[in-house]
Amino acid sequence: MADKQYCLSVHYGQQQMRADQTGAHPVIVEFTRLLIRRLRVLDVPMYPHCVWRTKADQESAFVRGVTTVRYPDSAHNWGCATDIVHGLKHWGLTPKQWSIVGHIGFEIAHQRGFKLVWGGDDPGVNDAFDWDPAHWELADWRAHMIAR
């Protein structure tokens, strides 16, 4: 999971700019920044894959089977979610590795008072979506829906 050399690479730096976070909810932007920074200290290269998802992006993801949710029913459609993945393995971390990411993420959320739902929780226990350990969203994201 840790890869110090990759964390020092130009490609890793470029990955940090991948996701459009412009206008996203400030808690999501701050949480994304803090989780990536905390993991980077541990030489774990994570990056934000997706924050905002346009209608076209959402429909494309639905057609490809990447999501079961159509536009506008995803927190990503409103800048209230983030997908944070590994720089080299992307979604390919083991369940144990994802649990470490989840633990650190919840630690940050607790410290900052952020009310978040993690897609790595067991389906049906604390969330309404399938196991998606890269995904974090505001617990009350529907109350924050804003047009972009």
OpenMM code with the backbone's topology and positions (N, CA, C; nanometers):
from openmm import Vec3, app, unit

residues = "MET ALA ASP LYS GLN TYR CYS LEU SER VAL HIS TYR GLY GLN GLN GLN MET ARG ALA ASP GLN THR GLY ALA HIS PRO VAL ILE VAL GLU PHE THR ARG LEU LEU ILE ARG ARG LEU ARG VAL LEU ASP VAL PRO MET TYR PRO HIS CYS VAL TRP ARG THR LYS ALA ASP GLN GLU SER ALA PHE VAL ARG GLY VAL THR THR VAL ARG TYR PRO ASP SER ALA HIS ASN TRP GLY CYS ALA THR ASP ILE VAL HIS GLY LEU LYS HIS TRP GLY LEU THR PRO LYS GLN TRP SER ILE VAL GLY HIS ILE GLY PHE GLU ILE ALA HIS GLN ARG GLY PHE LYS LEU VAL TRP GLY GLY ASP ASP PRO GLY VAL ASN ASP ALA PHE ASP TRP ASP PRO ALA HIS TRP GLU LEU ALA ASP TRP ARG ALA HIS MET ILE ALA ARG".split()
positions = [
    Vec3(0.0831, -0.1188, 0.0000),
    Vec3(0.0000, 0.0000, 0.0000),
    Vec3(0.0875, 0.1251, 0.0000),
    Vec3(0.1904, 0.1271, 0.0836),
    Vec3(0.2813, 0.2411, 0.0883),
    Vec3(0.3786, 0.2339, -0.0289),
    Vec3(0.4102, 0.3495, -0.0851),
    Vec3(0.5051, 0.3565, -0.1954),
    Vec3(0.5674, 0.4959, -0.1948),
    Vec3(0.6743, 0.5098, -0.1180),
    Vec3(0.7384, 0.6404, -0.1000),
    Vec3(0.7856, 0.6978, -0.2335),
    Vec3(0.8471, 0.6137, -0.3174),
    Vec3(0.8977, 0.6621, -0.4460),
    Vec3(0.7855, 0.7188, -0.5315),
    Vec3(0.6735, 0.6484, -0.5350),
    Vec3(0.5618, 0.6975, -0.6155),
    Vec3(0.5080, 0.8296, -0.5597),
    Vec3(0.5055, 0.8420, -0.4275),
    Vec3(0.4591, 0.9668, -0.3654),
    Vec3(0.5445, 1.0864, -0.4078),
    Vec3(0.6683, 1.0606, -0.4466),
    Vec3(0.7590, 1.1672, -0.4885),
    Vec3(0.7549, 1.1927, -0.6393),
    Vec3(0.6762, 1.1152, -0.7114),
    Vec3(0.6755, 1.1235, -0.8577),
    Vec3(0.5910, 1.2392, -0.9106),
    Vec3(0.6223, 1.2795, -1.0309),
    Vec3(0.5453, 1.3826, -1.1004),
    Vec3(0.4030, 1.3322, -1.1265),
    Vec3(0.3908, 1.2066, -1.1647),
    Vec3(0.2587, 1.1506, -1.1943),
    Vec3(0.1663, 1.1586, -1.0729),
    Vec3(0.2191, 1.1288, -0.9548),
    Vec3(0.1375, 1.1376, -0.8341),
    Vec3(0.0910, 1.2817, -0.8130),
    Vec3(0.1796, 1.3752, -0.8350),
    Vec3(0.1418, 1.5162, -0.8230),
    Vec3(0.0314, 1.5532, -0.9207),
    Vec3(0.0386, 1.5019, -1.0408),
    Vec3(-0.0634, 1.5288, -1.1417),
    Vec3(-0.1976, 1.4666, -1.1038),
    Vec3(-0.1942, 1.3512, -1.0410),
    Vec3(-0.3191, 1.2861, -0.9991),
    Vec3(-0.3977, 1.3731, -0.9023),
    Vec3(-0.3289, 1.4530, -0.8245),
    Vec3(-0.3967, 1.5359, -0.7245),
    Vec3(-0.4916, 1.6373, -0.7890),
    Vec3(-0.4701, 1.6650, -0.9162),
    Vec3(-0.5522, 1.7634, -0.9873),
    Vec3(-0.6625, 1.6965, -1.0697),
    Vec3(-0.6757, 1.5656, -1.0622),
    Vec3(-0.7680, 1.4924, -1.1488),
    Vec3(-0.9140, 1.5313, -1.1284),
    Vec3(-0.9581, 1.5347, -1.0065),
    Vec3(-1.1002, 1.5570, -0.9775),
    Vec3(-1.1328, 1.7056, -0.9701),
    Vec3(-1.2407, 1.7436, -1.0352),
    Vec3(-1.2897, 1.8814, -1.0277),
    Vec3(-1.3572, 1.9012, -0.8920),
    Vec3(-1.2971, 1.9865, -0.8100),
    Vec3(-1.3534, 2.0155, -0.6778),
    Vec3(-1.4103, 2.1568, -0.6698),
    Vec3(-1.4051, 2.2294, -0.7817),
    Vec3(-1.4526, 2.3671, -0.7850),
    Vec3(-1.5992, 2.3736, -0.7438),
    Vec3(-1.6277, 2.4498, -0.6406),
    Vec3(-1.7647, 2.4676, -0.5955),
    Vec3(-1.8209, 2.3526, -0.5140),
    Vec3(-1.7410, 2.2499, -0.4880),
    Vec3(-1.7888, 2.1382, -0.4062),
    Vec3(-1.8099, 2.1858, -0.2625),
    Vec3(-1.8874, 2.1107, -0.1877),
    Vec3(-1.9145, 2.1468, -0.0485),
    Vec3(-1.7824, 2.1575, 0.0270),
    Vec3(-1.7654, 2.2623, 0.1063),
    Vec3(-1.6375, 2.2836, 0.1767),
    Vec3(-1.5954, 2.1672, 0.2658),
    Vec3(-1.6893, 2.0960, 0.3259),
    Vec3(-1.6528, 1.9816, 0.4100),
    Vec3(-1.5915, 1.8712, 0.3241),
    Vec3(-1.6478, 1.8468, 0.2080),
    Vec3(-1.5935, 1.7439, 0.1184),
    Vec3(-1.4543, 1.7830, 0.0710),
    Vec3(-1.4372, 1.9080, 0.0348),
    Vec3(-1.3056, 1.9553, -0.0111),
    Vec3(-1.2027, 1.9411, 0.1008),
    Vec3(-1.2387, 1.9839, 0.2212),
    Vec3(-1.1453, 1.9766, 0.3347),
    Vec3(-1.1171, 1.8318, 0.3741),
    Vec3(-1.2202, 1.7495, 0.3793),
    Vec3(-1.2008, 1.6090, 0.4134),
    Vec3(-1.1087, 1.5407, 0.3122),
    Vec3(-1.1317, 1.5643, 0.1851),
    Vec3(-1.0481, 1.5061, 0.0797),
    Vec3(-0.9024, 1.5449, 0.1005),
    Vec3(-0.8794, 1.6723, 0.1232),
    Vec3(-0.7437, 1.7232, 0.1440),
    Vec3(-0.6790, 1.6583, 0.2662),
    Vec3(-0.7515, 1.6529, 0.3763),
    Vec3(-0.6963, 1.5997, 0.5008),
    Vec3(-0.6671, 1.4502, 0.4926),
    Vec3(-0.7580, 1.3724, 0.4315),
    Vec3(-0.7364, 1.2284, 0.4225),
    Vec3(-0.6155, 1.1980, 0.3337),
    Vec3(-0.6063, 1.2647, 0.2217),
    Vec3(-0.4921, 1.2428, 0.1326),
    Vec3(-0.3622, 1.2839, 0.2014),
    Vec3(-0.3648, 1.3967, 0.2709),
    Vec3(-0.2446, 1.4422, 0.3412),
    Vec3(-0.2032, 1.3460, 0.4517),
    Vec3(-0.2997, 1.2958, 0.5295),
    Vec3(-0.2680, 1.2026, 0.6387),
    Vec3(-0.2080, 1.0738, 0.5829),
    Vec3(-0.2645, 1.0229, 0.4749),
    Vec3(-0.2121, 0.9004, 0.4155),
    Vec3(-0.0770, 0.9249, 0.3487),
    Vec3(-0.0569, 1.0421, 0.2939),
    Vec3(0.0715, 1.0762, 0.2312),
    Vec3(0.1840, 1.0746, 0.3347),
    Vec3(0.1560, 1.1169, 0.4569),
    Vec3(0.2545, 1.1121, 0.5650),
    Vec3(0.2993, 0.9675, 0.5889),
    Vec3(0.2083, 0.8735, 0.5608),
    Vec3(0.2385, 0.7312, 0.5761),
    Vec3(0.2933, 0.6710, 0.4459),
    Vec3(0.3242, 0.7571, 0.3485),
    Vec3(0.3740, 0.7167, 0.2158),
    Vec3(0.2715, 0.6376, 0.1358),
    Vec3(0.1452, 0.6577, 0.1645),
    Vec3(0.0385, 0.5926, 0.0892),
    Vec3(-0.0150, 0.6943, -0.0123),
    Vec3(0.0056, 0.6673, -0.1410),
    Vec3(-0.0324, 0.7632, -0.2451),
    Vec3(-0.1799, 0.7542, -0.2849),
    Vec3(-0.2617, 0.8364, -0.2247),
    Vec3(-0.4033, 0.8402, -0.2587),
    Vec3(-0.4317, 0.9700, -0.3351),
    Vec3(-0.5372, 0.9682, -0.4150),
    Vec3(-0.5758, 1.0899, -0.4879),
    Vec3(-0.7275, 1.0946, -0.5046),
    Vec3(-0.7821, 1.2159, -0.5249),
    Vec3(-0.9265, 1.2274, -0.5466),
    Vec3(-0.9607, 1.1934, -0.6912),
    Vec3(-1.0308, 1.0833, -0.7109),
    Vec3(-1.0689, 1.0405, -0.8453),
    Vec3(-1.1892, 1.1181, -0.8972),
    Vec3(-1.2862, 1.1424, -0.8092),
    Vec3(-1.4094, 1.2092, -0.8524),
    Vec3(-1.4717, 1.2831, -0.7352),
    Vec3(-1.5092, 1.4084, -0.7589),
    Vec3(-1.5892, 1.4837, -0.6630),
    Vec3(-1.7203, 1.5205, -0.7331),
    Vec3(-1.7132, 1.6133, -0.8279),
    Vec3(-1.8306, 1.6477, -0.9087),
    Vec3(-1.8484, 1.5451, -1.0190),
    Vec3(-1.9711, 1.5115, -1.0485),
    Vec3(-2.0010, 1.4275, -1.1634),
    Vec3(-2.1165, 1.4940, -1.2390),
    Vec3(-2.0928, 1.5284, -1.3649),
    Vec3(-2.1954, 1.5914, -1.4474),
    Vec3(-2.3055, 1.4919, -1.4811),
    Vec3(-2.4130, 1.5416, -1.5389),
    Vec3(-2.5214, 1.4541, -1.5814),
    Vec3(-2.4685, 1.3511, -1.6807),
    Vec3(-2.3895, 1.3958, -1.7780),
    Vec3(-2.3337, 1.3033, -1.8782),
    Vec3(-2.2421, 1.2003, -1.8122),
    Vec3(-2.1591, 1.2441, -1.7176),
    Vec3(-2.0693, 1.1524, -1.6472),
    Vec3(-2.1489, 1.0492, -1.5670),
    Vec3(-2.2549, 1.0955, -1.4999),
    Vec3(-2.3361, 1.0058, -1.4178),
    Vec3(-2.4068, 0.9024, -1.5052),
    Vec3(-2.4641, 0.9475, -1.6147),
    Vec3(-2.5346, 0.8554, -1.7041),
    Vec3(-2.4371, 0.7557, -1.7667),
    Vec3(-2.3177, 0.8019, -1.8028),
    Vec3(-2.2160, 0.7130, -1.8582),
    Vec3(-2.1750, 0.6079, -1.7554),
    Vec3(-2.1545, 0.6503, -1.6302),
    Vec3(-2.1176, 0.5572, -1.5233),
    Vec3(-2.2295, 0.4553, -1.5006),
    Vec3(-2.3539, 0.4998, -1.5110),
    Vec3(-2.4685, 0.4098, -1.4943),
    Vec3(-2.4720, 0.3046, -1.6052),
    Vec3(-2.4556, 0.3497, -1.7291),
    Vec3(-2.4582, 0.2588, -1.8440),
    Vec3(-2.3451, 0.1567, -1.8351),
    Vec3(-2.2269, 0.2002, -1.7881),
    Vec3(-2.1116, 0.1097, -1.7755),
    Vec3(-2.1233, 0.0172, -1.6544),
    Vec3(-2.2216, 0.0406, -1.5688),
    Vec3(-2.2395, -0.0427, -1.4509),
    Vec3(-2.1498, -0.0040, -1.3347),
    Vec3(-2.0893, 0.1140, -1.3432),
    Vec3(-2.0015, 0.1626, -1.2365),
    Vec3(-2.0833, 0.2120, -1.1178),
    Vec3(-2.2065, 0.2533, -1.1439),
    Vec3(-2.2963, 0.2991, -1.0386),
    Vec3(-2.4353, 0.2437, -1.0654),
    Vec3(-2.5137, 0.2345, -0.9608),
    Vec3(-2.6525, 0.1916, -0.9760),
    Vec3(-2.7466, 0.3111, -0.9672),
    Vec3(-2.6901, 0.4307, -0.9586),
    Vec3(-2.7672, 0.5518, -0.9366),
    Vec3(-2.7652, 0.6390, -1.0623),
    Vec3(-2.8809, 0.6853, -1.1020),
    Vec3(-2.8922, 0.7746, -1.2184),
    Vec3(-2.8887, 0.9197, -1.1712),
    Vec3(-2.8552, 1.0082, -1.2632),
    Vec3(-2.8590, 1.1523, -1.2368),
    Vec3(-3.0035, 1.1920, -1.2068),
    Vec3(-3.0305, 1.2744, -1.1093),
    Vec3(-2.9453, 1.3538, -1.0207),
    Vec3(-2.9364, 1.2972, -0.8802),
    Vec3(-2.9482, 1.1652, -0.8667),
    Vec3(-2.9606, 1.1028, -0.7350),
    Vec3(-2.8298, 1.0582, -0.6712),
    Vec3(-2.7181, 1.1120, -0.7187),
    Vec3(-2.5882, 1.0826, -0.6584),
    Vec3(-2.5363, 1.2077, -0.5883),
    Vec3(-2.4760, 1.1881, -0.4733),
    Vec3(-2.4149, 1.3019, -0.4019),
    Vec3(-2.3057, 1.3662, -0.4863),
    Vec3(-2.2458, 1.2903, -0.5787),
    Vec3(-2.1449, 1.3474, -0.6683),
    Vec3(-2.2054, 1.4535, -0.7603),
    Vec3(-2.3334, 1.4406, -0.7941),
    Vec3(-2.3978, 1.5366, -0.8835),
    Vec3(-2.4147, 1.6726, -0.8182),
    Vec3(-2.3893, 1.6803, -0.6900),
    Vec3(-2.4076, 1.8034, -0.6141),
    Vec3(-2.2809, 1.8470, -0.5402),
    Vec3(-2.1681, 1.7838, -0.5692),
    Vec3(-2.0428, 1.8213, -0.5033),
    Vec3(-2.0386, 1.7846, -0.3569),
    Vec3(-2.1151, 1.6824, -0.3184),
    Vec3(-2.1248, 1.6421, -0.1775),
    Vec3(-2.0641, 1.5052, -0.1516),
    Vec3(-1.9796, 1.4579, -0.2441),
    Vec3(-1.9152, 1.3275, -0.2276),
    Vec3(-1.7757, 1.3329, -0.2887),
    Vec3(-1.6937, 1.2400, -0.2454),
    Vec3(-1.5594, 1.2264, -0.3012),
    Vec3(-1.5255, 1.0782, -0.3115),
    Vec3(-1.4560, 1.0431, -0.4179),
    Vec3(-1.3995, 0.9094, -0.4319),
    Vec3(-1.2486, 0.9256, -0.4237),
    Vec3(-1.1871, 0.8628, -0.3250),
    Vec3(-1.0431, 0.8739, -0.3025),
    Vec3(-0.9833, 0.7351, -0.3233),
    Vec3(-0.8912, 0.7252, -0.4203),
    Vec3(-0.8349, 0.5953, -0.4572),
    Vec3(-0.6821, 0.5982, -0.4502),
    Vec3(-0.6233, 0.4810, -0.4574),
    Vec3(-0.4780, 0.4645, -0.4510),
    Vec3(-0.4144, 0.5068, -0.5833),
    Vec3(-0.3005, 0.5710, -0.5760),
    Vec3(-0.2331, 0.6215, -0.6949),
    Vec3(-0.1902, 0.5160, -0.7941),
    Vec3(-0.1593, 0.3973, -0.7487),
    Vec3(-0.1163, 0.2891, -0.8373),
    Vec3(-0.2197, 0.1777, -0.8478),
    Vec3(-0.2826, 0.1449, -0.7367),
    Vec3(-0.3767, 0.0327, -0.7335),
    Vec3(-0.5210, 0.0767, -0.7569),
    Vec3(-0.5441, 0.2075, -0.7529),
    Vec3(-0.6760, 0.2672, -0.7709),
    Vec3(-0.7762, 0.2018, -0.6759),
    Vec3(-0.8745, 0.1261, -0.7251),
    Vec3(-0.9730, 0.0603, -0.6381),
    Vec3(-0.9237, -0.0755, -0.5915),
    Vec3(-0.8041, -0.1171, -0.6337),
    Vec3(-0.7563, -0.2523, -0.6116),
    Vec3(-0.6903, -0.2801, -0.4781),
    Vec3(-0.7240, -0.2051, -0.3759),
    Vec3(-0.6735, -0.2367, -0.2423),
    Vec3(-0.7507, -0.3555, -0.1860),
    Vec3(-0.6894, -0.4264, -0.0936),
    Vec3(-0.7578, -0.5374, -0.0288),
    Vec3(-0.8608, -0.4824, 0.0709),
    Vec3(-0.9576, -0.5632, 0.1102),
    Vec3(-1.0523, -0.5165, 0.2129),
    Vec3(-0.9814, -0.4677, 0.3401),
    Vec3(-0.8738, -0.5342, 0.3789),
    Vec3(-0.8009, -0.4908, 0.4986),
    Vec3(-0.7367, -0.3530, 0.4762),
    Vec3(-0.6792, -0.3318, 0.3585),
    Vec3(-0.6200, -0.2010, 0.3277),
    Vec3(-0.7269, -0.0926, 0.3252),
    Vec3(-0.8414, -0.1231, 0.2639),
    Vec3(-0.9507, -0.0251, 0.2634),
    Vec3(-0.9977, 0.0033, 0.4057),
    Vec3(-0.9965, -0.0971, 0.4928),
    Vec3(-1.0404, -0.0728, 0.6306),
    Vec3(-0.9478, 0.0246, 0.7016),
    Vec3(-0.8194, 0.0214, 0.6667),
    Vec3(-0.7248, 0.1190, 0.7227),
    Vec3(-0.7606, 0.2591, 0.6747),
    Vec3(-0.7871, 0.2715, 0.5449),
    Vec3(-0.8283, 0.4016, 0.4896),
    Vec3(-0.9555, 0.4488, 0.5592),
    Vec3(-1.0521, 0.3580, 0.5755),
    Vec3(-1.1768, 0.3937, 0.6424),
    Vec3(-1.1559, 0.4379, 0.7862),
    Vec3(-1.0718, 0.3661, 0.8578),
    Vec3(-1.0425, 0.4020, 0.9966),
    Vec3(-0.9827, 0.5421, 1.0050),
    Vec3(-0.8851, 0.5688, 0.9203),
    Vec3(-0.8210, 0.7014, 0.9205),
    Vec3(-0.9211, 0.8087, 0.8795),
    Vec3(-1.0043, 0.7777, 0.7801),
    Vec3(-1.1060, 0.8734, 0.7369),
    Vec3(-1.2036, 0.9080, 0.8475),
    Vec3(-1.2511, 0.8061, 0.9202),
    Vec3(-1.3436, 0.8325, 1.0301),
    Vec3(-1.2750, 0.9060, 1.1449),
    Vec3(-1.1483, 0.8788, 1.1656),
    Vec3(-1.0732, 0.9518, 1.2679),
    Vec3(-1.0699, 1.1010, 1.2340),
    Vec3(-1.0411, 1.1327, 1.1095),
    Vec3(-1.0396, 1.2725, 1.0651),
    Vec3(-1.1786, 1.3341, 1.0780),
    Vec3(-1.2808, 1.2619, 1.0313),
    Vec3(-1.4177, 1.3136, 1.0390),
    Vec3(-1.4575, 1.3421, 1.1836),
    Vec3(-1.4236, 1.2504, 1.2738),
    Vec3(-1.4560, 1.2697, 1.4150),
    Vec3(-1.3826, 1.3918, 1.4718),
    Vec3(-1.2543, 1.4036, 1.4411),
    Vec3(-1.1754, 1.5160, 1.4914),
    Vec3(-1.2308, 1.6501, 1.4444),
    Vec3(-1.2819, 1.6535, 1.3232),
    Vec3(-1.3324, 1.7785, 1.2648),
    Vec3(-1.4823, 1.7977, 1.2800),
    Vec3(-1.5508, 1.6987, 1.3315),
    Vec3(-1.6956, 1.7087, 1.3465),
    Vec3(-1.7706, 1.6948, 1.2142),
    Vec3(-1.7082, 1.6310, 1.1149),
    Vec3(-1.7729, 1.6088, 0.9855),
    Vec3(-1.8658, 1.4879, 0.9970),
    Vec3(-1.9866, 1.5022, 0.9492),
    Vec3(-2.0816, 1.3909, 0.9479),
    Vec3(-2.0801, 1.3302, 0.8078),
    Vec3(-2.0074, 1.2177, 0.7956),
    Vec3(-1.9877, 1.1530, 0.6668),
    Vec3(-2.0346, 1.0087, 0.6694),
    Vec3(-2.0685, 0.9594, 0.5524),
    Vec3(-2.1007, 0.8190, 0.5325),
    Vec3(-1.9911, 0.7636, 0.4430),
    Vec3(-1.9411, 0.6455, 0.4783),
    Vec3(-1.8343, 0.5809, 0.4020),
    Vec3(-1.8906, 0.4612, 0.3269),
    Vec3(-1.8572, 0.4514, 0.2005),
    Vec3(-1.9038, 0.3407, 0.1178),
    Vec3(-1.8403, 0.2072, 0.1507),
    Vec3(-1.7442, 0.2057, 0.2414),
    Vec3(-1.6807, 0.0807, 0.2813),
    Vec3(-1.7494, 0.0131, 0.3979),
    Vec3(-1.8506, 0.0801, 0.4556),
    Vec3(-1.9290, 0.0141, 0.5597),
    Vec3(-2.0098, -0.0979, 0.4961),
    Vec3(-2.0464, -0.1963, 0.5746),
    Vec3(-2.1260, -0.3068, 0.5219),
    Vec3(-2.2572, -0.2542, 0.4645),
    Vec3(-2.2921, -0.2966, 0.3422),
    Vec3(-2.4177, -0.2499, 0.2815),
    Vec3(-2.5369, -0.2769, 0.3719),
    Vec3(-2.6223, -0.1800, 0.3810),
    Vec3(-2.7442, -0.1962, 0.4585),
    Vec3(-2.7270, -0.1721, 0.6067),
    Vec3(-2.6024, -0.1586, 0.6537),
    Vec3(-2.5807, -0.1353, 0.7963),
    Vec3(-2.5849, 0.0144, 0.8246),
    Vec3(-2.4931, 0.0883, 0.7653),
    Vec3(-2.4857, 0.2320, 0.7901),
    Vec3(-2.5065, 0.3149, 0.6638),
    Vec3(-2.5319, 0.2513, 0.5521),
    Vec3(-2.5456, 0.3267, 0.4288),
    Vec3(-2.6481, 0.2617, 0.3373),
    Vec3(-2.6793, 0.3313, 0.2310),
    Vec3(-2.7823, 0.2836, 0.1394),
    Vec3(-2.7237, 0.2388, 0.0063),
    Vec3(-2.5931, 0.2187, -0.0019),
    Vec3(-2.5328, 0.1777, -0.1286),
    Vec3(-2.4423, 0.0582, -0.1082),
    Vec3(-2.4075, -0.0053, -0.2197),
    Vec3(-2.3203, -0.1228, -0.2162),
    Vec3(-2.1811, -0.0855, -0.1674),
    Vec3(-2.1016, -0.1864, -0.1379),
    Vec3(-1.9651, -0.1660, -0.0900),
    Vec3(-1.8860, -0.0875, -0.1938),
    Vec3(-1.8447, 0.0325, -0.1574),
    Vec3(-1.7713, 0.1233, -0.2454),
    Vec3(-1.6715, 0.1981, -0.1568),
    Vec3(-1.5604, 0.1332, -0.1200),
    Vec3(-1.4719, 0.1880, -0.0174),
    Vec3(-1.3974, 0.3155, -0.0556),
    Vec3(-1.4003, 0.3540, -0.1827),
    Vec3(-1.3377, 0.4802, -0.2224),
    Vec3(-1.4303, 0.5985, -0.1939),
    Vec3(-1.5575, 0.5714, -0.1707),
    Vec3(-1.6620, 0.6748, -0.1654),
    Vec3(-1.6889, 0.7256, -0.0235),
    Vec3(-1.6907, 0.8578, -0.0124),
    Vec3(-1.7305, 0.9273, 0.1106),
    Vec3(-1.8327, 1.0331, 0.0706),
    Vec3(-1.9373, 1.0500, 0.1495),
    Vec3(-2.0357, 1.1537, 0.1189),
    Vec3(-2.0881, 1.2157, 0.2474),
    Vec3(-2.1393, 1.3389, 0.2340),
    Vec3(-2.2026, 1.4043, 0.3475),
    Vec3(-2.3241, 1.3226, 0.3884),
    Vec3(-2.3402, 1.3005, 0.5182),
    Vec3(-2.4523, 1.2213, 0.5679),
    Vec3(-2.5859, 1.2838, 0.5286),
    Vec3(-2.5904, 1.4145, 0.5246),
    Vec3(-2.7150, 1.4850, 0.4922),
    Vec3(-2.7018, 1.5610, 0.3599),
    Vec3(-2.6395, 1.4980, 0.2600),
    Vec3(-2.6069, 1.5682, 0.1364),
    Vec3(-2.7280, 1.6253, 0.0648),
    Vec3(-2.8429, 1.5644, 0.0760),
    Vec3(-2.9611, 1.6170, 0.0054),
    Vec3(-3.0004, 1.7556, 0.0555),
    Vec3(-2.9659, 1.7872, 0.1791),
    Vec3(-2.9950, 1.9208, 0.2336),
    Vec3(-2.8999, 2.0257, 0.1749),
    Vec3(-2.7942, 1.9819, 0.1075),
    Vec3(-2.6940, 2.0742, 0.0535),
    Vec3(-2.6943, 2.0805, -0.0983),
    Vec3(-2.7969, 2.0262, -0.1619),
    Vec3(-2.7988, 2.0237, -0.3078),
    Vec3(-2.8046, 2.1666, -0.3623),
    Vec3(-2.7045, 2.1989, -0.4461),
    Vec3(-2.6987, 2.3315, -0.5085),
    Vec3(-2.6731, 2.3116, -0.6571),
    Vec3(-2.7305, 2.3972, -0.7353),
    Vec3(-2.7072, 2.3894, -0.8799),
    Vec3(-2.5650, 2.4345, -0.9109),
    Vec3(-2.5097, 2.3706, -1.0079),
    Vec3(-2.3733, 2.4083, -1.0478),
    Vec3(-2.3793, 2.4812, -1.1777),
] * unit.nanometer
topology = app.Topology()
chain = topology.addChain("A")
for resn in residues:
    res = topology.addResidue(resn, chain)
    for name in ("N", "CA", "C"):
        topology.addAtom(name, app.Element.getBySymbol(name[0]), res)
